[in-house]
Amino acid sequence: EPSADLLVITELGMGVVELKHSAGLLHVQGETWLTEHGAVRAGTPNQGYANPRQQVQSYTGKIRELMVTYCTDWWSIPMRTLNKTLRVQSAVCFTKPSLIIPDDAKMAIISAADADYSRLGRFDLLVPPEFPAWVAALRFEVSQGSAARYQPYRLEQHQISQVIEHFQAAEWSAVQALMPSGQAYAYLIIRAEQQEPQIFSLHTLDFQVGRSASNCALTVPRGYGKVSRVHAQFNRYSDDIWLQDLHSSHGTYVNGVRVGQAVILKPGDQITLGGPRPEPGVYTCEFVRRLPDDVLATETVYG
């Protein structure tokens, strides 16, 4: 059995982490990670790992094989499909504040990981402040399809317990506060002229909005000609909700300012798709964490 330091499993995803307690200035020589105190340990000498990334991704591959077997049964999906689609992420987390990771060292490590992505999956290099957001973003990336509005498959508590029991692991209860449950964690209040406001509840870690019913969880109805088929995407990382434009024709705006790179949303932000202000053809909504008491609306769509 793989002996990873941390196996993080939530309803929506799984990650495998090796903790390293090195200090000093990190640099890369060939495939070896070093500080002035020597090579960063990667398993035992007889395992033959050149660096901690190779170590944790080897563990991840074995754990992923087990999860494919479990999820084939739990989700009634063919094993050959899950072998292609199911994701288990890996990371190395340096725990000591005295460890310095220069940009060139990090670039070398991540570039090597990117070259192996199709074979080994996603890898991240972390320090402790980045860990909660990494955990919150874990996902298997297996969706239920258009009939279920592309909701991600989730593990039930008894299934998580079965995995924990298999690895004889201890539950890390602190992660529960970071992850979305069945309850909405935010809302979009959608406003249109001469209509009651509608509410779109945010439940998932990410979803797209646009005119395409087959690709977007929040489907913009007919009459909004300035909205692209797949216009924008919402993502939740830890407790932050980000909005990103997906190369739409007429742009995505927050409070009248066009979104370039992804932006963090704040309660009360006015979002317009297709133009900087509400007008014919532009889709308008307001981002809120809690519904105002005076909003009389029916929840008509779900994230």
C-alpha positions in Angstrom: 0.0 0.0 0.0 1.2 3.6 -0.7 2.3 5.4 2.5 1.5 9.0 1.7 1.7 11.6 4.5 -1.8 12.9 3.8 -4.7 11.5 1.9 -7.4 14.2 1.6 -10.8 13.0 0.5 -14.0 15.1 0.3 -17.4 14.7 -1.3 -16.0 16.2 -4.5 -12.4 15.2 -4.9 -9.2 13.6 -3.6 -5.6 14.7 -3.1 -2.4 13.0 -2.0 0.2 15.1 -0.2 3.8 14.5 0.9 4.9 16.8 3.7 8.6 17.9 3.6 10.3 19.6 6.5 13.3 21.0 4.7 14.8 24.4 5.5 17.0 26.7 3.4 17.0 27.8 -0.3 15.4 25.2 -2.7 17.0 24.6 -6.0 16.8 21.9 -8.7 19.8 20.0 -10.2 18.7 17.7 -12.9 15.8 15.8 -11.3 17.0 16.3 -7.7 15.6 18.9 -5.3 18.2 20.3 -3.0 18.9 22.9 -0.3 22.2 23.9 1.1 21.6 21.1 3.7 21.5 18.4 1.0 18.9 16.6 -1.1 15.3 16.8 -0.2 14.4 13.3 0.9 12.0 11.3 -1.4 11.0 8.1 0.3 13.5 5.4 1.2 16.7 4.9 -0.9 15.5 1.5 -2.2 12.4 3.1 -3.7 14.4 5.0 -6.2 12.5 8.3 -6.4 14.7 11.1 -7.7 12.5 13.8 -6.0 9.4 14.2 -3.9 7.2 14.8 -6.9 8.0 11.4 -8.3 7.4 9.9 -4.8 3.9 11.4 -4.3 2.8 10.8 -7.9 3.7 7.2 -7.6 1.6 6.9 -4.5 -1.2 8.9 -6.3 -1.2 6.5 -9.3 -1.8 3.5 -7.0 -4.5 5.3 -5.0 -6.2 6.4 -8.2 -6.4 2.7 -9.4 -8.3 1.9 -6.2 -10.7 4.8 -6.6 -11.5 3.9 -10.2 -12.5 0.4 -8.9 -14.6 1.9 -6.1 -16.3 4.6 -8.2 -17.1 2.2 -11.0 -19.4 0.4 -8.6 -20.6 3.5 -6.7 -21.5 5.6 -9.7 -22.3 2.8 -12.2 -19.8 4.2 -14.8 -17.7 1.8 -16.9 -14.2 1.4 -15.6 -12.7 2.3 -19.0 -14.4 5.7 -18.8 -13.2 6.4 -15.3 -9.7 5.4 -16.2 -9.7 8.3 -18.7 -11.6 10.9 -16.7 -11.3 10.5 -12.9 -8.8 12.8 -11.4 -6.8 12.4 -8.1 -4.5 15.4 -7.5 -1.0 15.3 -5.9 1.1 17.9 -4.1 4.2 18.4 -2.1 3.8 20.8 0.8 6.9 22.4 2.5 6.0 23.0 6.1 8.8 25.2 7.4 8.6 29.0 6.9 12.4 29.1 6.6 12.2 27.1 3.3 12.5 29.6 0.4 11.3 28.6 -3.0 12.8 30.9 -5.7 10.7 31.5 -8.9 13.2 29.6 -11.1 13.1 26.5 -8.9 9.3 26.5 -8.8 9.1 27.0 -12.5 11.5 24.1 -13.1 9.5 21.8 -10.8 6.1 22.8 -12.3 7.3 22.6 -15.9 8.5 19.0 -15.3 5.1 18.2 -13.8 3.3 19.8 -16.7 5.2 17.6 -19.1 4.0 14.5 -17.3 0.4 15.8 -16.8 -1.3 13.4 -19.3 0.4 10.4 -17.7 0.5 11.4 -14.0 -2.2 14.1 -13.5 -2.0 17.4 -11.9 0.7 18.3 -9.4 1.1 21.3 -7.1 3.9 22.7 -5.0 2.5 24.2 -1.8 3.3 26.0 1.4 0.9 25.9 4.4 -1.1 29.1 3.7 -2.0 27.7 0.2 -3.2 24.3 1.5 -6.9 25.1 2.5 -7.6 26.6 -1.0 -6.0 23.6 -2.6 -8.1 21.2 -0.6 -11.3 23.2 -1.4 -10.6 23.0 -5.1 -10.1 19.2 -5.2 -12.5 17.5 -7.6 -12.8 14.2 -9.4 -13.9 16.1 -12.6 -16.6 13.5 -13.4 -20.0 15.0 -14.2 -23.4 13.5 -14.4 -24.2 15.0 -17.8 -26.9 17.3 -19.2 -29.8 15.5 -17.5 -28.4 16.5 -14.1 -27.2 19.9 -15.3 -23.6 18.7 -15.2 -23.6 18.3 -11.5 -20.4 16.6 -10.3 -20.5 13.1 -8.9 -20.2 13.2 -5.1 -19.1 10.6 -2.6 -21.5 9.8 0.2 -20.3 9.7 3.8 -20.3 5.9 4.0 -18.2 5.8 0.8 -15.7 8.2 2.3 -15.6 6.0 5.4 -14.9 3.0 3.3 -11.9 4.6 1.7 -10.7 5.8 5.2 -11.0 2.3 6.5 -9.2 0.8 3.6 -6.1 3.0 4.2 -6.5 2.8 8.0 -6.5 6.6 8.0 -7.8 9.1 10.6 -10.5 11.6 9.6 -9.4 15.2 9.3 -12.6 17.0 10.4 -11.4 20.5 9.8 -11.8 20.2 6.0 -15.6 20.0 6.3 -15.8 23.8 7.0 -14.1 24.5 3.7 -16.2 22.4 1.4 -19.7 23.2 -0.1 -22.5 21.0 1.2 -26.0 20.6 -0.1 -26.8 24.1 1.1 -26.2 27.2 -1.1 -23.1 29.2 -0.2 -24.1 32.2 -2.3 -26.7 33.4 -4.8 -27.2 35.3 -8.0 -30.3 37.5 -8.1 -31.3 37.7 -11.8 -33.3 40.7 -12.7 -35.2 41.4 -15.9 -37.6 44.2 -16.8 -41.3 43.6 -15.9 -40.4 40.3 -14.2 -40.0 39.1 -10.7 -36.4 38.5 -9.7 -35.2 34.9 -10.0 -32.6 33.2 -7.8 -29.8 31.0 -8.9 -28.2 29.2 -6.0 -24.5 28.4 -5.9 -23.9 24.9 -4.6 -21.0 23.6 -6.7 -17.3 24.5 -7.0 -17.6 25.7 -10.6 -20.2 26.3 -13.3 -20.5 28.1 -16.6 -23.2 30.6 -17.7 -24.2 31.2 -21.3 -26.9 30.5 -23.9 -25.9 26.8 -24.4 -28.2 24.6 -22.4 -25.9 21.6 -23.1 -22.8 23.3 -21.6 -24.0 25.8 -19.0 -25.5 25.1 -15.6 -27.0 28.6 -15.7 -28.7 28.9 -19.1 -29.4 32.4 -20.4 -32.9 32.4 -22.1 -33.6 33.7 -25.6 -33.6 37.4 -26.1 -30.1 38.1 -24.8 -28.3 38.4 -28.1 -25.1 39.9 -26.6 -24.5 36.8 -24.5 -22.2 34.1 -25.9 -23.1 30.4 -26.0 -20.5 29.8 -23.2 -19.9 33.2 -21.8 -18.4 33.1 -18.3 -17.4 30.8 -15.5 -17.7 30.9 -11.7 -15.2 29.1 -9.5 -15.1 28.7 -5.7 -11.7 28.4 -4.0 -11.9 28.1 -0.3 -14.4 30.9 0.6 -13.7 33.1 -2.4 -15.9 33.1 -5.5 -14.1 34.0 -8.7 -15.7 35.2 -12.0 -13.8 34.6 -15.3 -14.8 35.7 -18.8 -14.5 32.8 -21.4 -13.5 34.9 -24.4 -17.1 36.1 -25.0 -17.9 38.4 -27.9 -19.2 41.3 -25.9 -17.5 40.9 -22.5 -18.2 40.2 -18.9 -18.5 43.2 -16.5 -18.6 43.7 -12.7 -19.9 47.0 -11.6 -19.4 48.4 -15.1 -15.7 47.3 -15.3 -14.8 44.7 -17.9 -13.3 41.5 -16.5 -9.9 40.7 -17.9 -8.3 38.1 -15.6 -10.5 36.3 -13.1 -11.8 38.6 -10.3 -13.1 37.8 -6.8 -16.7 38.7 -6.3 -18.0 40.7 -3.3 -21.5 40.8 -2.0 -23.6 43.4 -3.9 -21.5 43.2 -7.1 -23.5 43.9 -10.2 -22.6 41.4 -13.0 -23.6 42.1 -16.6 -23.0 39.8 -19.5 -22.7 41.4 -22.9 -22.2 45.1 -21.9 -21.2 47.4 -19.0 -24.8 48.3 -18.0 -28.3 46.8 -18.2 -29.8 47.3 -21.6 -31.6 45.2 -24.2 -29.6 42.0 -25.0 -27.5 42.3 -21.8 -28.0 39.7 -19.0 -27.9 41.2 -15.5 -27.6 39.7 -12.0 -26.4 40.6 -8.5 -24.0 38.5 -6.4 -25.0 38.0 -2.8 -24.0 35.8 0.1 -27.4 36.0 1.7 -30.8 36.8 0.3 -32.2 40.1 1.4 -35.3 39.9 3.5 -37.3 42.1 1.0 -36.5 40.0 -2.1 -39.7 38.2 -3.2 -38.4 35.6 -5.6 -38.7 32.0 -6.4 -35.7 29.7 -6.8 -36.0 28.6 -10.3 -32.6 27.3 -11.2 -29.9 25.4 -9.3 -26.1 25.4 -9.4 
